[in-house]
Amino acid sequence: MVLVAALVFGGGVDGEVLPGIPTPGPVTEWALPAFTLLAEILGVLTIGLAVTAAFLLPGDGRSVAAYGWVLLRRTTWLALAWALSSTGVVLFTVSDILGLPVGRLSPHAVVSFAFSVSQGQALLLQIGLALVVAILTRAGLSRGTAAVTAGLAMVALLPPAFTGHASGAGNHQIAVSSLALHVLAAALWVGGLAGLLLVRRHRRFADTATRYSRLALACFVVTAVSGTVNAGIRLGSWGAIISPYGEMVLLKVLALLAVGAIGAVHRTRTLRALNQSALSQSASDRNASDRNASDRNVSDRNVSDRNVSDRNVSDRNALDRNASGRNALDRNALDRNTPDRSASDRNASGRLAFVRLAAGELVVLAGAVGLAVALSRSPTPVPENATEPDPLVELLGFAMPGPMSTRDMLGNPLPDMFLLTFVAVGIAAYVTGVIRLRRAGHHWPMARTASWVGGLLLFGAITGLGVARYAYVLFSVHMVQHMVLSMAVPILLVGGAPITLALRALRRPADPQVRGAREWLLVVLHSRAARFLTHPLIALVIYVTSLYGLYMGGLLGTLMRYHLGHLAMLVHFVLAGYLLFWVLIGVDPGRRRVHPAVLTVVHFLAMVAHAFFGFVLLQSTTVIAAGWYTAVHPPWAASLLDDQHLGASLAWAFGELPAVVVMLLLVRQWIRSDEREQARLDRAADRADATGEEDELARYNAFLSSL
């Protein structure tokens, strides 16, 4: 109902047929938003059930518990239905674009849309990932598999968000990222609530609801912030609020405030009452169990005493009395051990109040999802001073920057919500961990804190200030960005020792069957994948292959054209560099124990590969990603080949200082390793002198003498 009313009110469905203009017909006009809503709801439910099974419910050792197994089996059918409904979205989208009814579409048109158009590619990717999720739900019962399934389900929800309204908005970097964050946070919020209601009869429902409450609070904050940013970009000005689109945005805001108020009631009343009733029920169960054990002991002693005292009486009378006494004792035990009905009633009442309020919250959130689908089909307000669209702005998301200057490189920011969120959450989490350690009386070096915070701030600056605009249009600036992200930022982040801090600061869950953040981190560190990736040669191959494959393999131009591809490229720079330098100079647990001499050789090979890359690029006469840089090349810049040679020179020269720093750290580790080994040998020699036994050094000298 909300979707229908919003489509009519916002102009998402226009029944007027203009002469000479092809129209897909009323079936497509109504079916497209209906299938879009169905696909989103199924995707949200798939995410919610998978997340609940993997992270919210207690497990059974390494496997999910019985309720988690049931949720994963239901997720299979939800994921299949999600893939099927997304297929319907593809068909009706082609019908809407071509202005033809679905029955008149040719298979070639549908296939061409799915494989050649960005919107079709996003939907096709979503269908494929949904099918993979359906398969993984039947692949096993381990909690690790369930976690991977939940992660893939969240990834599958995002591709269409990168090709909707926001992708065509001005400054689409922050518009697209804010929309993707908004969709993901809302899906976790709504889907988690649906999964919580499905396990309402779980005996540890109160604990599960408490864990979900923390997740819901974080999702509420992210949804509110990202939604506000995205709505501001879509509307453009305060005056645009007085429009059908703006009024529907206000309705979404009211719905958000309503569920926020419901969440506050949950945290202050119903959740507290649910936990108290659960504690009362648990205490009642323990008391009943203790009384049962006590009464059994008393009954056994009484029967034994009667048997001893009645030995001189006839056997039949003794047996009758024993039976009568046992019956009386059993009746008394049953009367005393009847469960505390008041505690049970309080538990049921608290659970019922929570479920009722959560069901109302779910209804409001479902209405908000319907409004969101209607907004995606409704035209955004057109500003009064609107001009003809600039193809370059549609391609880049911003106008062509002017000639480079220090002011423009450091000012005129180009923020991205994903990257800003990573920086803000990373700094806040690290500082919180340091504060928690110090309150507990433990020391944490300030140098590590400064290294981590400095690395994140440098990451935010190189990806969010004006230099990020020039990195889109100039290969030389892109190369500077690449070198900073793959060398300077990872070295600083590795110096912060974040894994060590997390293992010391994160609290263990009260329930040993629940995996918290610390337990999941340990699972990852001890996994076979981590063991494989942290091999020095594997880390070196990943670092070098990504360097050569991106520029020599023709991937750069493709990734630069898509916002999601550009984000993936930037994140890969940091991850590949972090893995290599973590293996070389890291202090966190989880790394292989390799002698510093071997690590020094690995680092030297990385330096050689990096220098050779710069030399090859400097001698090249072929423009890399020529299609992209020809389309966005500034008129005031040097030629494409000259700019590429400048970038090659910068790449060659930039790696020298970080390489020297890492080499010095490796030499320092080598010296310390030799000092520790010598100290161990000295202690062994001292023990040998004290006990009269030969130590390793004495046996080695004797071996040399015998030779």
N, C-alpha and C positions, 0 to 999 in steps of 0.2 A: 504494500500500500504506500509506504514512504517513497519507494522508487517511482511508482506511477505518478503520484502527486508532484514529486520534485521534477520529473521529466516534463510534465505539462507546464508547471510553473516556470521552470528555467528555460524552456524552449529547446530541450533536448530532443523532442519529437515534434516535427513540423509536418502536419498533414497537407499543407498547401502544395499543389503541383503546378509548377510553372511551365508554360508551353516551351517546347524545345529542350528542356532540361531533363536528362534521364533520371529516373527515380527507382530505387529498389523495391518500393511498395511498402505498405504498412507492416507486413510480416517481418521484414528485415529491420524496420525502424524500431519495433517493439522487441523483437527477439534478440537483437544484438545487446542492448543493455541488460535484458533478462539473463542471457547466457553469461555475460560478464559478471553480473552479481552472483550467479550460481557458481561460477568458477572461483571467484574470490572467497565465497563462503566455504566451499569445499577445501580450498587451499588453506584457509585459516584453521579449519577443523583438523586438517591433516597435520599442520604444524603443532597445534595445541595438544593433540593426543600423543604425538611422538615426543614432544618436550616433557609432557607429564610422565610418560612411561620411563624416559631416560633420566630425567633430572629431579623431578618433584617427588615421586614415589620412592619409598625405601626398596632396596633390591633384595636378592637372595644370593649372597656371595657375589660372584661375577655375573650372574644372570639377573634379568628383571624378575620381579615377583609375579604372582598369579594375576593381579590386577593389571600389571604392566603388559603381560602376555595378551590379555584380553584387549587392551587398548591397541596394541600393535596389530592384532588381527583385524580390528575394525579400521585401522588406518589403511590397511591394504585396499579395502573397497572404496574408502574415501579418496585415496590417491588415484585409483583407476577411474573413478567418476570425475575427478578433477581433470585428468588428461582428456577424457571424453568431452567434457564441457568446454575445455580450451580449444578442442578441435572444432566445436560448434562456433566458438568465437572467431576462429580463422575463417570459416565459411561465410559467416554473416558480415565479417569485416570486408572481405573481398566483394561481397554483394553490395555493401554500402559504398565502397570506393568506386566501383565500376558503374553503379546505378542500375544493376540488373538483379532480378529475383534470383534466389538461390538455385531454382530449378533450371535456369538458363546459363549457369556458370559452366565453363569448360574446365576439365581437369588441368589443362596446361596453365590456365590463369591462376588457379589455386596454388599449384606447385611453384609457379614463378613468383607469386607473392610470398610464399613461405620461405623461399630460398634466396630471394633477391632484394626484398624490401626489409628495412630494419625492423619494422613493426611485426612483420611475418616471421622474421628470424627470431625475435624475442619470444613470440608465442610458440614457435616450434621448439625452441630450447626449453621452454616451460613444460611442454608436453613430454619431451624426452626425459627431463629430470623427474617429473611426476611418475612416469613409468619405472624409473630406477628406484624411486622411493617405495613404490608398491612391491618391487622385487626384494628390496632389502628388508622389508618388514617380515618376509618369510625366510630370510637367509639364516637366522639364528636367534638365540635368546640372550646373547651377551649384552651387557649394558653399553659396551663400546660400540657395537653395531647399532644399537638404538640411538646412541648419541650421534653417530655419523648420519643415520637416517633423518634425525631431527635437523641437523645442519644442512643437509641437501634439500630438505623441504623448505627451509627458510631461504636458501639460495634460489630455489625454483619460483618463489613468489616475486622476486625482484625484477627479472628482465623486462616485463611489460611496463614497469614504472619508468624505465629509461627511454621509452619511446612515446609517451603520452603527451598531454598538454605541456608539461614542464619542459620537454625537450625543445619545444619551439618558443619558449619564453625568453625574454632578455636575461642575460647572465644565467644561462642554463646550467652552468657548473653548480651553483648553489641551489638552483631551482630543482634540478634532477636529483641531486643528492639529498636535499631536504625531503622530497617526495618519497624517495626510497627508504629513508630512515623512518618517515611517518608511517608508511605501509608496514614495514617490518615490526616496529614497536606496537602498532595497533593489532597486528596479527598475533603476536605473542600474548598480548593482553587478552584479546577476545578468545583466542584458541585455548590459552591456558585456563581461562575461566570455564569454558565448555568441558575441557578435560577434567577439571576439578569436580564439576557437578556429576560427571559420570562415575567418579570413585567416591561418592559421598557416603557409601556404606563401608568404606575401608576402616579397619579398627584404629588406624593412625591418621584418620582424616584431619584431626586438629593440627597435627604437625605438618601435614601436607599443605593445608590451607595457610599456615603461617609462612611456609617457604614461598608459596605463590604470592602472598601479600607483598613480600619484598620485591619480587619480580614485577608485580603490577604497579608498584609505586615508581620503579625506575621507568617502566613503559609509559606511565602517565606523564612523567616529566619530559621524556623524549618526544612523545606524541604532541604535547602542548607546544614545546619550543619549535620543533620541525614544522608543525602545522601552521604556526603563526608566521614563520619565515616564508613558507611556501605560499600562504594566502596573501601576504604582503606583496610578493613578486607577481602573483597572478592578477591582483586587483590594480596595483600600480599607484593608487592614490586613495586618500580617505573618501573622496567624493564617489568613488566607484562602489562603495558599500551600498549606496542607494541604487541598487539594480537587482534584478532577480538573482544573478550570480552572487552578489554580495550578501543578499538576505539569506540565501542558502548557506553561505559560509557562517553567518551569524547563528543559524540554527545548529550547525555543527559545533560551534563554540558553546552554545547552551547545553547541548548533549554532553560535551566534554566536562563542563562544570557540574552537570547533574551526576555523572558517574564518578567524578572526583569527590563529590559530597557523599555518595554511597560508599566509596572506598574509605572515606574518613570515618563513617559510621562502623564499617567493618573493623577497622583497626582499633577503634576506641570502645566498641560495645560487643558486637556479635562475635568477633574473633576472640576477645578476652573471655567472654562467657563460654565459648566453645572450648577453650583451653582449660578453664576452671572445671567445667563439667567433665572433661576428659580426665583431668587429674583426680576428681572425686570418684569417677567410675573405676579408675585404675587402683585407687586406694581401697575401694570397696571390694574389688576382685581379689586383691592381695589378702585382705582381712578374711574373706570367705575361704580362701585357700588355706590360710593358717588355721582357721577354726576347723576345717575338714580334717587336717592332719592331726590336730589336738584331740578331736573327738574320736578319731580312729584309734589313737593310742589309749585313750581312756577306756574305750569299749573293749579293746583287747585285754587290758589289765583286769577289768571287772569280770569278764568271762573267765579268765584264768583263775581269779580268786574264788569264784563260785565253784568251779570244777574241783579245786583243791578241798574246799570245805564240805563239799557234798559227796565225797568219795564213799562214805559209809552208808549213804542212802541208796535206795534201789536205783538201778540204772535208768529205768523209765522215768521216775520222778525227777531225777537229776537232769535228764535230757529235756523234760518239759520245762523245768525252771530255767535252764540255760536258754532255751528257745524263747521263752517269754521275756527273759531279761534282755536278750539281744534285740527282740522286736521293739521293746520299749526304748532301748538306747538308740535304735535306728530312727524311730519316730522323733525322739528328742533332737537327734543330730540334724534331721531334715528340717525341723522347725527352726533350729538355731542358724543353719547354714543357708537359708533362703536368701538370695541376693538382695542387696539394698535397693528396693524399688524406687526410693526417692532419688538416689544417685543415678540410676538408670533413666528415670523420667527426666531428670535435669539434663542428662547427656543428650537424650532424644530431642528435648525442647530446644537446647542450644544449637544442635545441628539443624533442626528444622528452621529456626529463625535465620541462620546463616544461609541456608539453601534458598529460602524464599527471597531474601534480599539479593543474593547473587543472581537468581533467575531474573529479577527485575533489572538488575544491572546489565545482564546479557541482552535483554530485550532492547534497552536503550542503545547499547553498542551496535546491535544488529541494525537498528534504524539509522545510526550514524554511517554504517557501511553502505546502506542504500543511498543515503545522501551523497556519499563520496562517489559512487558509481554515476549518479545523476550529474554531479558536477563535472565528471570526466567527459560527459556527452554534451554539456551545456556550453554555449559560447561565452568566452570571458569578456568583460567590459572593454570597449574600444576607447582609448583616450581621445580627447578632442583634437589634440595636435598630432594625431597619428600620421605617419608618413609611409611611403612605400617600403616594404620590407627589403632590407639589405641582404643579399645572398651571403656576404662575408659574415655578417652578424649571425645569421642562421647557422652558418658552418662553425664559427668559433664560439658564439655565445656572447661576444663583445665586439666593439668597434676596433678597427685597426689602430694599434698604439702608435704614438708619434716617435720621433727619433729618440734613441736611448739616452737617458741622463740618470744621474744618481737619484734625483728626486723621484723620477718615474719608476725606477727599479725598486726602490724601497717603499714608495707610496703607491697610490692607486691599486689597492689590494684586489685580489681575485680569490675570495674565500670559497672553500668547499666544505659542506656540512659533514661529510664522512671524515675528512682529514682533521677538521677542527674538533670533532667529537673525540677522535683518537688522541689528539694532543691534550685536550682538557681532561678526559677520563684518565689518561696515562699519568699525568702530573698529579691529579687529585688522589688517585689510588696509591701512588708511590708515597706521597707525603703523608697520607693517612696511615700507611704501614709503618713509616718511620716514627710517627707520633705514638702509635700503639706500642712499638718496641721501647721507646724511651719511657713511656708511662709504666711499663713493666720492669724498668730498671736496666734495660740492655742498651748497649752502645751501638751506634751505627755511624760510620765515617761520613763526615760532611762532604768529602771529595766525591764519594759515590752519588750522593744526592745531587750535587752540582753537575756531575757528569750526565746523569739521567735527564734532569730538567733541561740542561743545556742542549742535549741531543734532540729532545722533543721540540724545544723552541726553535732550534735550527731547522728541523723538519717542517714545522709550521710556517716558518719564514720563507723557505725556498719553494714551498708549494702554495702559499697563500698571498704573498706580497706581489708587487708589480712585476718582479722577475718571472713569475709564472705566466704572465701574459706574453712576454717576449719569448718564453720557452715554446710557446705554440707556433710562433711564426719564424723563428730563427734557429737553425741547427746548432749554431755555436752556443747560444744560451741554453738550449736543451741539453747540450753536452755538459755544460757547467752544472746544471741541475742534476744530471745523471751522476756525475762524479761526487757531488756532495751527498746525494742520497745513498750511494753504494759504498762510500768510503768514510767520509767524515761523520755522518749521522750514526752508522752502525758502530763505529769505534767508541763514540760517546755513550751510546746505549749499552753496549757490552760492559763498559766501565762502571755502569750503575749497578751491576749484579742484581737485576730484578728478580730472578728466580730464587736466589738466596733470601732476599727480603720477603718474597711471598711465602716461602716455606716456613719462615720464622714468625711472620706476622699473622697469617691466616689461622683462624680458629678451627679446631676439629668439631664436627657435628656431635651432638649429644647421642644420637642414634648411630651405632657403628654400621648399620646397614644403609645409611644415607651417605652418598658421596657429595662432599662440598667442593669448593673451588680448589682447596689444597689437595684433596684426594684425586681429583681429575688431573691436576698438574703432575702428580706423582705417576699416574697411569701413563701419561704422555711421555714423561721422562724415561720410564722403564720399558717403553714399547719397542718392538723390533724396528719400527719405522725410524724412531729417534736414534736407535743404535746404528742403523744404516746411514742416516743422513749426517751423523756427526763423525763419520770416518773422514779424516783429513783429505784424502784423495777425492771422495764423493763431494765434499763441500767445495773443493777446488774446481772440480768438473762443472758443478752447477754454476759457480761464479763465472768461469771463463765461457761456458757454453751460452749463458744468457747474454754475455757481452757481444760475442761474435754472431750468435743467431739472430739477435734483434736487428742489427745493422746490416749484416751480410746476407741474412736470409729473407729480407724483404718484409719483415713484420712491422717495422716502424710506421710506415704510412697507414697500414690498416688499423693499428691501435690508436693512432692519433685522430682518426675520423670518428671514433666512438668514445663517448664519455666513460662508459664502463671499461673499455679497453685501455684508455689513458690512465684511469685509476689503478687498474690491475698492473699496468707497467710500472707506475711509481711505487706501488706496494712491493712489487717483485724486486725492484732495485734495493729496497731497504732489507727485505728478508734474505735475499741472496748474500748481501754484504754482511748482515748480522750473523748468518750461519757460519760464514768463513772466519770472521774475526772472533766469534765466540769459540770456535774450535781452536784458533791460534792463541788468543790471549785472554779468554774468558776465565772466570773464577767460579762460576756457578756449577752446581752438581749436575750430572747427566752427561758430561763430556767424557770421551774416551781418555784414558791415561796414556799419553804419548810423550816420548822424551822430547824436550825442547829442541834438540838437534834436528829431529825429523820435522818438527813444526817450522823450524827455520828454513829448511829446504823447501817445504810446501809454500811458504811465504815468498821465497825467492822465485819459485816457478810462477806464482801469481803476478809478481812484479814483471817478469819477463813477458808473460802473456799480455799484460796490460800495455807495456811499452811497444810490443810488436803490433798490437792493435792500432795504437796511435800512429805508428810508422806506416802501416798499410793504408790507413785512412788518409794520411797526409799525401801519399803517392797516388791515390786513386783519382781517376779522371771521370768517374761516373757519379752522378748526383744520387745520393741515397734518398728514398722516399720522394722521388721527383714529382709525382702526381700531387702529393700533399703540399710540399713547399712551393711548388709553382702556383697553386691556387691561393696561398696565403702570404706569399712573399711581399714584404713591404716595399713601396716604391723608393724609399730613402736608403735602403740597405744595399750592401755590396751584392755581387752576383752570387748565385746559389753555390757554385763551386768554390769561390773565394771564401764564402761564409763556412762552407764545410771544411776547408783546409784550416780555417781559424779554429773551428771546433776540435779538429784533430790535434792541433798544437796545444790547445788548452787541456785536452785529455791526456796528452803525453806529459805535460809539465805538472798537471794538478796532482797526479798520483805520487810525486816524489816525497812531499812532506808527510802525508799519512803513512807511506811505506817506511820511511825512516823511523817514525814514531813506533810503529809496530815492530820493526826490527830491533830497536832499543829495548822494548819490553820483552821480546823473546830472548835476547841476550841476558837480560836481567833474570828472567826465569831460569835460563840455563845455569847461570852462576849460582842462583839459590838452590837449584836442584843438586848441583855438585857439592855445595856446602852441606846440604842435608844428608847426602850420601856419605860424605866424609865424617860428619858428626855421628852417623850411625856406626861407621867402622870404628871410630874412636871409642864409642860406648861398648862395642863388642870387644875391643882390645882390653879395655879396663876390666870388663867382666872376666875375660880370660886370665888376666894377671891375678885377679882376686881368687879365682877358682882353680888356677893351674891348668886350665884346658887351653888347647890351641884355638885361636880365632881364625877367621877367613884369611886375613892378611898373612898370618904365620903359615897356614897351609899353602897359600899361594907361593910364598917365598921358598918353602921347602920343595914345592913342585919345580920351581925354576932351578934350584940347586941340583935336583936330580937330573935335569936335562943337561 
